[in-house]
């Protein structure tokens, strides 16, 4: 593969990784804030973040997995 493309793909991957990490952080905070807001109410819904990181892990591999080389 042309080195220009290798560098471009690496830049895209890094930019996507940064976006995904930031979005994961923000989403986790939003969910935690929601849960804390209603934690004293017995019938309140609860959004579990137990599997959230793994959802972002799948997205983190997207550029590498779906870039035609």
Helices and strands as residue ranges (DSSP letters): H 3-37, H 52-60, H 62-66
